[in-house]
Amino acid sequence: MRTLSTLGEPFGGGDDIDWALTEAVLSNLKSELGEFEPNASITEMLRQTCETAKRGLGRVSEVSAVIPFLPIGTGIVNHEVLLDEQAVDAILRDPAARVASACMRALQAACIPKTALAAVYATGGSWQLPHVRVAIEGELGVIASRRLDPDGSVALGAAYRAGALLGMVKNIHVIDEPTTTPLQLFRL
């Protein structure tokens, strides 16, 4: 197997989306509950909740989460947040477009038309987001196997790379590509 092109989009749906969702939730909380100044632990709790909700959106159309122990005024409030595909559409539209652009640049770098692709396999958690998945499939075709563990595939690649750096893995060539949405085109 020979690598024809390796490309990725570092802002395709990872931490940047988590933080954008967190900012949107904070804005909504402030409009619903009144102004408050979130401390670092509240902000991190919101980010983790948004990350979990984002991952759930790939499987269901809406996700709810309870944000506990918000210090509002002189009391503590537990507040339910509902995230649905429409609520995050504006946030995901730009990253999905960047991923689609990265797909086309990878094809151009490999000097092959998309009709020459035998299969498309996506790794990394962001392809599970509906908007990103639609963008990839719109540019390259249907993702061939959804049985792959997208996060496990990235972890396995990192483990191979670490083994290669330590001299323990010699027969597998791993390309180091610092992105969150990797795209590799191979010729068998």
Secondary structure, 3 states (H helix, E strand, C coil): CEEEEEEECCCCCCHHHHHHHHHHHHHHHHHHHCCCCCCHHHHHHHHHHHHHHHHHCCCCCEEEEEEEEEEECCEEEEEEEEEEHHHHHHHHHHHHHHHHHHHHHHHHHHCCCHHHCCCECCCCHHHHCHHHHHHHHHHHCCECCCCCCHHHHHHHHHHHHHHHHCCCCCCCCCCCCCCCCEEEEEEC
